[in-house]
Amino acid sequence: MLKPRVLVVDDDAGVRYTLREILESSGLEVDVACDGVEALERLQVQPAQLVVTDLRMPRMDGMELLRKLVAQNPAPRVVVITAHGSERQAVEAIKAGAHDYFRKPFDADELVAVVKRATEAARLALENERLRGELALSRTLVFASEAMGALAVLVGRVAPRDSTVLITGESGTGKERLAEAIVRASRRAGKPFVRFNCASLTAELAEAELFGHVRGAFTGAVRSRGGLFGEADGGTVLLDEVSELALPLQGMLLRALQEGEIRAVGEDRPRHIDVRVLAASNRDLRAEVARGAFREDLYWRLAVVELHIPPLRERPDDVPVLARHFFDRAAERLGVAPVDLPDALFARFAAHNWPGNVRELQNAIERLVALSPEGEIDLSLLSPGGPVSSSDDQSRLRDKMDTYERGLIVDALRACAGNRSEAARQLGISRVTLHDKLRKHGIGANDESP
């Protein structure tokens, strides 16, 4: 188990030496700095769970250092050292965000007790964040494999921090769901979460969509828009299929990440934004960099933390739990009774390579539920070339869905004694839509009677 790390900040070399000796003998890992400026430099290289700082120092005093530290995300715990009789300074430090304080000249036992309380509080906070991350992932993704369990631990670690995260994996593995899990366990969970598919728009339209535009900036810009980054201010943006982002836009995104600023189309001045960026790609971005299709500097900005979702074929333990989960969801949505899944079904699933990953499994199961007779699973729908036979699937599925829809409409009309407006309201559709569906399914007055 790693030792808690403490950074001691004091301009007196004798005090630094004494504090280091006492804290290291108490089982802590200790680093030292002579003032606030050096402390921030050292924390950039090696973060610490706790900072013990004097208040009176040259260049940057302890109060200024405290304010800078508590503004970080995540912020270390801070314990301040005050001179004897300076209780007012201690109270000000606590109000500014310090965890605790002790006085000079200090008693070794009191010092160790204060520091141990602070490091234990930091440890518990970190553990709570990890557990929240694992819980968020388990609510978003269904899994039983060791590979996904290890990924859940990483989500628990990175989610509470504000690092930029690059999520990689083949199509259909659940990259967007993983992004949702990160947001749920982050400090921005209650803030806006905006998704953008980088392949959905041309470069010109994507720039305005991402960063906004002012009125009259281009043809059709009849009013100003803040853009997705503006909408997500204080929250999170997910850039899906980020490899498809045009090279000019890649430069704008890099500037937004580096400077924390965006410039709307037609706007003269940039504006500050506070947005956490998550990116997802089913392509190898390093290979895209090698062939000149993706900026190397942007890749390193996005891949501060890179989380990879393994393909389903590499985690066969997940197939049975995912299958049961999708069967339950499909049965509920299609209005059929749940059934016991036969062992032969799982044997066939285990033998399949799942090139479409979790998305293919979900679609295959929904077709099985839709096309099987009520109360059973028709294994004859399985074929050697894939999990579900494709022969006549679309027409059979359409027929079954039409039958189900017709039954819902007839039941609603009967419950409302033929009142079409009320039936449409209960079905959640407009009266015009209901009229079209009545004509489509050939439902007449006789079908409306209770």
N, C-alpha and C positions, 0 to 999 in steps of 0.2 A: 504493500500500500504506500502511495506517495506521501511524503511529509507535506504538511501545509507550508506554504511559502510566504515569508514576511519580508517586506522591504522597510528598513529603518532609515529615516531621513533626519539628519541633524548636522549642523555646521561645525560642531565640536567633535574632533576626532576621538577624544577620550570617551565621550558619551556613546559614540557609534561602536567603539570597541567593547565597552562594557555591556551595552544592550545585546550586541551580537553574541558575546560569550554566554550571557544568561539565557537567551532564547534558544541558542543551539543546544545548550545542555538540557533544555526542556523538550528536545525532540523536534524542533522546528528547523526548516531550511531558511537561512537568513541571507539577504543581500543588503547593501548599504548605499546611500547616496548623501552628498554633502548639502544639497539644497533641492528646492522644488523642480528646477529646470533639469537637473541630472536625474531626479526621480522619474519624471515623465519619460525621459530618454530610455532609462532602464526598463520601465514598464512596457515600452513599445517592443523591446527585444524579448523580455520574459515577464509575462503577467504574474501578479501576486494576489493571493486571497486577502491579504491584510497589509495595510501601510501604517506604520507607526511614525508619526512626524512631530518634530518640534514646531512651535508657532513662529518664533523669531529667527529668521534666516535671511541672508542676502539674496539678491537676484529675484527669488520668488519665495515669499514667506509661506508659512503653513496654512493660513486661511485661504490664500489664493490657490494653493495646491489642492486643498480640500474641495473647493468649489469646482475645480477642473475634474477632479476624480469622481465626484458624485454625479457629474454630468455625463460620464461615460456609460456605455451600455455593452456589457455588464460592468458595474462599478465595484471596485474592491471595498471591503470594510476599512474604515479609517479610525485609528485611535490617536488622539493628540496628546502631546506632552506640554503641560503648563507649568509656569513658575509658581512657587509657593505663594499663596495669597492672591492668585489670579483667577478666582472662581468665575468672575464675569466673562473672561475670555473662554473658559471651558463651556459656559452656558451658551455663548454665541456659536462656538464650534458645534455643539450638539444640535442647535437650531439649524445650522447650515448643513447638517447631514452626517456629522461624526457619530460613530457607533458608541464610543466611550472615551475616557481620558484618565490620565494619572499625573501626579505632580512630581516635580523635581524639588529636592533630592528624592529619588524614588526608593521604595522598599522592594527588594527582589521578589519576595513572595506576592506582593500586591501586583507588581508588574506582570508576572507570569499568569496570575489569575485573570487579569483583565484581558491579556492577549489570548489566553486559552478560550475564554468566553467568546471573544470576537471570531476566532478561527472556527470554533464549533458552530456559531451562527452562520458563518459563510458556508461551511460544509453542509449544514442542513438545508440551506437555501438552494445550493447546487443540487442536492439529492432530490429535493422537491421538483426542481425544474426537469431533472432527468425523468422522474416518474411521470410528470405531466406529458413530456414528449412521448414516452412509450405508450401512455394511455391514449394520446391523440392519434398515434399511428395505428393502434389496435382498433380504434373506432372508425378509421378511414380505410384501412387495408386488412383483409382477412389473411392470416398466415399461420403456419405451424413449423416452418423450416428454420434451421439454425441460421441460414443466410439472412432471412428477413428479420430474425431476432437480433442479429448483430447490427443490421441496418436501423432497427428501432432504437438501439442504444445510441447510435450516432445522431439520430434525429433528436433524441432527448438532450444530447449535449449541445447541438448547434442551434436548435430552435429558439431558446431564450436569448441567444446572442444575436447581434444584428449583422452577422456576416452575410455577404453575398454567397448564394449557393447555386451551383450548377448541378442539375439532376439529369443523369444520362441513363439510357436503357433503350431496348428495342421498342418498336411500336406495339402498343397494347399491354405494356408491363405495368402501367399505373403511375406514370410520372406526375400527372396532374393531381392525383389523389395524394401522392407523397407531399407535394407542395401544400395541399390543404392541411395535412397533418402538421407541417412545419409552422404554418400560420396559426393553427389552433393552439400550439404550445408556446407561441412567441409572446412577447410583451405587446405586440401589435394586434393581438387576437380580436379585440373589439373595434379595430379601425378598418378602413376600407381595404378590400382585397380585390384587385382588378386584374383580369386575365386578358392577354393579347396574343393572338396567333400571328406570328411574324410573316407567315406565308399567305395571309388572307388579303393583303392590299398591295398596290403598287408602292414604290418608294415615295412618290410625291404624296399620296394619300396617307401612307403610314406615318410620315413625319407629322402631319397635322393631327392625326389620330393620337399619336403618342404624346406630342409636346404642345398641342393646341395651336390655335390661330386667332388672329384678330379679324375683325369685320373688314371685308374688302380685300383680304390678303390674296385671294384668288377667286376665279369665277365660281359663283355658288356660295361663297362665304358671306352669307347675309347677316350673320351674327358671330360674335366672338365665342370661342370655346376654350376651356382650360386644358383639354387633352387628358389622356388616361393618367399620366404622371401627376397632373394637377388634381384629378379626382382622387388619386391614391395618397395624396399628401398626408403624412403621419402613419400611413399603412404600408401595404405591400403590393408590388407589381410582379406578376408572373409572365415572363416572355417565353411563350411556347414556340417550339420549332425555331429557336433563335438562330440556327445555322442559315435560315432562309432570309435573314435580315440583309437588305442591300448594303453594299460597302459604304456609301455616303452616310447612311443612317447608323452604321456601326460606329463611325467617328463621333456622331452626335451622342450616341448612347455612352460611349467611353467618356466624353466630357461631362455628361450628367453624373456618371458614377464617380469621377475624379473630383469634380468641383461641387457636387450637390446642387447644380443649377441647370435650368432648362431655358431655352429661348423659343417662344411660340413663333410660328410662321408669320412674318410681317411685323414682328415686335422688335423694337430697337434695343431693349435692355433685357438681360437674363433675369430670372427670378429664382430665389432659393426654394428648394423642395427638401422634404425629409421623407424619403421613400426607401424601403428595403426592397432589393431586387432579387428575385428568384428566376432562374432561366432553366429551360428544359430542351433537350435535343436527343433525337434518335440517331444522330450521326456522330462520328468521331471528330470532334472539333479540332483536335491536333492534326488529323489528316487534312481537314479543311484548311487549316493554317498553312500546311506544307504545300498545298496546291494553289495558294493565293486567294482562296475564296472567303477567308475569315481572318480578321486582324489578330495578330499574335498578342498585342498589348490588351485588346479587349478580352481575349480568351483568359489571360491571367487575371484580369479584373473580375471576370465572372466566376472563375474556378478557384476563388478563395477557399471554399470547401466544395469538393465534388462528391456527390452521393450517387452510386450506381445501383440500379435495380436489376438483379440477375434475371435472365429470361426464365420462363416457366419450366422449360425442359431441364434446367439446372437445379430446380427445387421441387422435385416430384412430391415431397411431403405436403406441399401446399395444395395439390390438385384435389384430394378428397374433401378438405375443409372448404375450399372455394366452391367445389361442385355442390355440396350441401347448402351452402349459403345462397348460391345462385338459384338452386331449385326452390328454396323457400320463397325467395323474392319473386321468381317468375310465377309460382303457383298463386301467390297472393295477388299479384298484378293481373293475371289472366283469369282469376276467379275460379280456380280449380282446387280440389282438395289435395293436400300434401300426401305423398306416397313414400313408402320405404324404398330406397334405392338399392337395386340388386348388386351383388358382388361382381357379377359379370360386367356390369357397366363400368365399375372402377377398374377392372382388369383391362378393358378396352381403352379407357382413358389413360391408364398407365403406359400402354404401348404406343400412344400417340405422341408425336414430337412437338405439337402445339406451336407451329411457326407464327401464329397470330397472338400467342401468349394469352394473358388473362382475358382479353377482349374476345378472342376466339372461343375460349371455354364458356364465357358467359353467353355468347350468341348461340353456341351449340346447344347449351342446356335450355335456353328459352325456346328453341325450335323443337327440342324433344318434348317439352311440356306442352307446347301448343299443338303438336301433331299427334301425340299419343292419345289413345282412348282414355276416357275419364277413369281415374283410379289406378292407372298402371303406367309403366314406362315401356314403350314398344322398342325392344332392342333391334328389331329388324330395320329400324331407321339408321342404325350404325352401319358404316361401310368401311372396307379395308383401306380406302384411300383417305379417310378423314373420319372425324367423330360422328358426323351425321350425314346421311346420304343427301346429295343435292338434287336428286331426280324429283321433279314436280314439287319441290319444297315450297316455292314461292306461291304457287296457286293453292296448294293445300292449306298453307298458313293463312293466306288471304281469306279463303272460304271459312276457316275456323274463326278468324277474328271478326268477319262479317256476321257470322252467326251469333257470336258473343255480343257484338254491338247491337244487333237487332233485338236480342233479348233484353238488354238494358233499357232500350228505348220503349219497348212494349211494357215492361214493368213500371217504368216511370209514368207513362200515360195512364195505365190502369190505376196507379196510386193517386193520380191527380184527377181521376174521373174524366179523362180526356182533355183536360185543360192544357193546351199546348204551351202557353206562356209559362205556366208553373212547372211543367215537365222540363222545359228548356232550362229554367232557372236551377232546378234540382240536378240536372245533368251537367251544369256548368257550361252551357253553350248558348248561342243566340237563337232566337226564334227562327231566323232565316236559315241558320245551319240545321236546326231541327227539321225544318220543312224539306231541305235538300235530302236529308238522311231518310225521312219518311218516304220520299219518292224513290230513293236509291234502293231501299229494302222492300218496297211495295207494301208498306203498312197503311192500311185503310181504317175506316171508322170501326169496323168490327174488331180490329186488333186493339183499339183504344178503350173498349168497354171493360169495366171491371168484371 
